[in-house]
Amino acid sequence: MQARIAKWGNSLGLRIPKDITTQLGLAEGAEVQIEIEGDRVVISPRRPHYKLSDLLGGMTPKSMRDAFNWGPDAGRESID
């Protein structure tokens, strides 16, 4: 597939055909990673990078206990 580069403000822009954006799950406003590999320009969807502290924000030992039902204590695993 071929495309043409056009002027966009002080930069140059490239329109990505709908078939490709659909295949990659890209939509308007999506962030992409642009890299140079030899004489090629590689554009890849930017995937989120999560921090464990963000994912576990607000979790407490009490809320973790309430999140899972492991059944009754059977030995010394009881946590107070």
C-alpha positions as YAML, in Angstrom:
chain: A
units: angstrom
residues:
- id: 1
  name: MET
  ca: [0.00, 0.00, 0.00]
- id: 2
  name: GLN
  ca: [1.29, 3.46, -0.81]
- id: 3
  name: ALA
  ca: [0.54, 6.83, 0.76]
- id: 4
  name: ARG
  ca: [1.63, 10.40, 0.22]
- id: 5
  name: ILE
  ca: [3.23, 12.67, 2.79]
- id: 6
  name: ALA
  ca: [1.56, 16.09, 3.11]
- id: 7
  name: LYS
  ca: [2.42, 19.34, 4.91]
- id: 8
  name: TRP
  ca: [0.67, 19.74, 8.25]
- id: 9
  name: GLY
  ca: [1.55, 23.02, 9.92]
- id: 10
  name: ASN
  ca: [5.35, 23.08, 10.27]
- id: 11
  name: SER
  ca: [5.50, 19.29, 10.13]
- id: 12
  name: LEU
  ca: [4.76, 16.59, 7.62]
- id: 13
  name: GLY
  ca: [1.82, 14.22, 8.03]
- id: 14
  name: LEU
  ca: [0.90, 10.79, 6.76]
- id: 15
  name: ARG
  ca: [-2.65, 9.50, 6.49]
- id: 16
  name: ILE
  ca: [-3.01, 5.91, 7.62]
- id: 17
  name: PRO
  ca: [-5.66, 3.98, 5.66]
- id: 18
  name: LYS
  ca: [-8.75, 2.80, 7.56]
- id: 19
  name: ASP
  ca: [-8.01, -0.90, 6.89]
- id: 20
  name: ILE
  ca: [-4.69, -0.58, 8.72]
- id: 21
  name: THR
  ca: [-6.09, 1.44, 11.64]
- id: 22
  name: THR
  ca: [-8.90, -1.08, 12.08]
- id: 23
  name: GLN
  ca: [-6.46, -3.99, 12.02]
- id: 24
  name: LEU
  ca: [-4.26, -2.33, 14.66]
- id: 25
  name: GLY
  ca: [-7.13, -1.03, 16.78]
- id: 26
  name: LEU
  ca: [-6.11, 2.60, 16.27]
- id: 27
  name: ALA
  ca: [-8.56, 5.50, 16.52]
- id: 28
  name: GLU
  ca: [-8.30, 9.27, 16.40]
- id: 29
  name: GLY
  ca: [-6.17, 10.47, 19.29]
- id: 30
  name: ALA
  ca: [-4.37, 7.14, 19.74]
- id: 31
  name: GLU
  ca: [-0.69, 7.40, 20.63]
- id: 32
  name: VAL
  ca: [1.91, 5.65, 18.49]
- id: 33
  name: GLN
  ca: [5.63, 4.99, 18.78]
- id: 34
  name: ILE
  ca: [7.73, 6.18, 15.81]
- id: 35
  name: GLU
  ca: [11.18, 4.65, 15.31]
- id: 36
  name: ILE
  ca: [13.80, 4.51, 12.62]
- id: 37
  name: GLU
  ca: [15.15, 1.07, 11.71]
- id: 38
  name: GLY
  ca: [17.83, 1.44, 9.07]
- id: 39
  name: ASP
  ca: [16.17, 3.30, 6.20]
- id: 40
  name: ARG
  ca: [12.62, 2.52, 7.42]
- id: 41
  name: VAL
  ca: [10.20, 4.46, 9.55]
- id: 42
  name: VAL
  ca: [8.31, 2.08, 11.84]
- id: 43
  name: ILE
  ca: [5.03, 3.25, 13.40]
- id: 44
  name: SER
  ca: [3.66, 1.01, 16.16]
- id: 45
  name: PRO
  ca: [0.67, 1.36, 18.49]
- id: 46
  name: ARG
  ca: [1.82, 2.61, 21.88]
- id: 47
  name: ARG
  ca: [0.88, 0.14, 24.56]
- id: 48
  name: PRO
  ca: [0.28, 1.37, 28.09]
- id: 49
  name: HIS
  ca: [2.93, 0.73, 30.71]
- id: 50
  name: TYR
  ca: [1.36, 0.14, 34.09]
- id: 51
  name: LYS
  ca: [3.03, 0.61, 37.46]
- id: 52
  name: LEU
  ca: [2.21, -1.93, 40.14]
- id: 53
  name: SER
  ca: [1.65, 0.90, 42.63]
- id: 54
  name: ASP
  ca: [-1.05, 2.36, 40.34]
- id: 55
  name: LEU
  ca: [-2.74, -1.00, 39.83]
- id: 56
  name: LEU
  ca: [-2.81, -1.74, 43.55]
- id: 57
  name: GLY
  ca: [-3.64, 1.80, 44.67]
- id: 58
  name: GLY
  ca: [-6.17, 1.74, 47.50]
- id: 59
  name: MET
  ca: [-5.76, -1.97, 48.19]
- id: 60
  name: THR
  ca: [-5.53, -2.86, 51.86]
- id: 61
  name: PRO
  ca: [-5.12, -6.21, 53.62]
- id: 62
  name: LYS
  ca: [-8.82, -6.00, 54.56]
- id: 63
  name: SER
  ca: [-9.98, -5.39, 50.99]
- id: 64
  name: MET
  ca: [-7.75, -8.22, 49.74]
- id: 65
  name: ARG
  ca: [-9.27, -10.61, 52.29]
- id: 66
  name: ASP
  ca: [-12.75, -9.59, 51.17]
- id: 67
  name: ALA
  ca: [-11.88, -10.02, 47.47]
- id: 68
  name: PHE
  ca: [-11.29, -13.78, 47.70]
- id: 69
  name: ASN
  ca: [-13.20, -16.58, 49.37]
- id: 70
  name: TRP
  ca: [-10.67, -19.29, 50.18]
- id: 71
  name: GLY
  ca: [-13.07, -21.15, 52.46]
- id: 72
  name: PRO
  ca: [-12.61, -21.64, 56.20]
- id: 73
  name: ASP
  ca: [-9.15, -21.64, 57.76]
- id: 74
  name: ALA
  ca: [-7.80, -25.18, 58.01]
- id: 75
  name: GLY
  ca: [-4.55, -24.66, 59.89]
- id: 76
  name: ARG
  ca: [-2.11, -21.96, 60.85]
- id: 77
  name: GLU
  ca: [-2.85, -19.72, 57.80]
- id: 78
  name: SER
  ca: [-5.22, -17.48, 59.76]
- id: 79
  name: ILE
  ca: [-4.13, -13.83, 59.55]
- id: 80
  name: ASP
  ca: [-5.34, -11.32, 62.11]
...
